[in-house]
């Protein structure tokens, strides 16, 4: 019996998200179960937050956020370093 690998793609429906959805679907193997999840759904957003998703698109494989999707997102330190809040 083949174990299915669960792939979750967290999407907001934007063009960048569509590109990632296409990429994931093109790379998926027969034992991959790909779910495209709409971040506008509160339950999906809660799941994403629990996994540590900080920006979309993001991909989780077997309940773990893929390394390419971890550690990103907006944070105050980066914004201030870029000049936000400075005259």
C-alpha positions in Angstrom: 0.0 0.0 0.0 1.4 3.4 -1.0 1.3 6.2 1.5 0.0 9.4 0.2 2.1 12.5 0.7 -0.2 15.5 1.7 0.7 18.7 -0.1 -1.1 21.9 1.0 -0.7 25.1 -1.1 -1.9 28.2 0.7 -3.1 30.7 -1.9 -4.8 34.1 -2.1 -5.7 33.7 -5.7 -3.0 36.1 -7.0 -0.9 35.5 -10.1 2.1 34.5 -8.0 0.0 32.0 -6.2 -1.3 30.6 -9.5 2.3 30.1 -10.6 3.1 28.1 -7.4 -0.1 26.1 -7.8 1.0 25.2 -11.4 4.5 24.3 -10.2 3.3 22.1 -7.4 0.8 20.3 -9.6 3.4 19.8 -12.3 5.9 18.3 -9.8 3.4 16.2 -7.9 3.7 12.4 -8.2 0.9 9.9 -8.2 1.3 9.4 -4.4 0.9 13.2 -3.8 -2.4 14.6 -2.7 -2.4 18.3 -3.6 -4.9 20.6 -1.9 -5.1 24.3 -3.0 -6.3 26.2 0.1 -7.9 29.6 -0.1 -6.5 31.9 2.6 -9.7 34.0 2.5 -11.3 31.0 4.4 -10.9 31.6 8.2 -10.3 27.9 8.9 -7.5 27.8 6.2 -6.0 31.0 7.6 -6.0 29.5 11.1 -4.3 26.3 9.7 -1.7 28.4 7.9 -1.0 30.4 11.1 -0.5 27.2 13.1 2.1 26.0 10.5 3.9 29.3 10.6 2.9 30.7 7.2 3.8 34.4 7.1 3.2 35.1 3.4 1.5 33.5 0.4 1.9 31.6 -1.6 3.2 28.9 0.8 3.5 25.2 0.6 3.3 22.6 3.4 4.3 19.0 2.8 3.0 16.4 5.3 2.1 19.0 7.8 5.5 20.9 7.7 6.1 24.2 6.0 8.5 23.8 3.2 11.9 25.4 3.8 11.4 27.7 0.8 8.3 29.2 2.5 9.7 29.6 6.1 11.0 32.7 7.7 9.5 35.1 5.2 6.9 37.7 5.7 6.6 41.3 6.8 8.2 42.3 10.1 8.7 45.6 11.8 12.4 45.5 11.9 12.8 45.0 8.2 10.3 47.7 7.4 12.0 50.2 9.7 15.4 49.3 8.2 13.9 50.1 4.7 12.9 53.5 5.9 9.3 53.1 7.0 8.4 55.7 9.6 11.4 58.0 8.9 10.8 61.5 7.4 
